[in-house]
């Protein structure tokens, strides 16, 4: 399956909104909730010795669904978003990540 196919399939499983503000709010809050679920499963797996690896995988899929829906909302191609991200990271850390290269970074603050 390609990313483009995935994005189209996600549209078919999504709630239809009349209000665009409520739509993007739903996708934005949804991704936050799913990311929290991923973190919770990792915590339980490591700290509680309760294997939640299946939950991690499932919630990563749910997080990706919300990413695809945000891309759909803004008419962005998910593959383009991924390519732009890698391009940015390669420029930021051409020799791979290091603490030294991360300190000299002058990027915009996107709530990072």
Beta strands, then each sheet from edge to edge (+ up, - down):
end
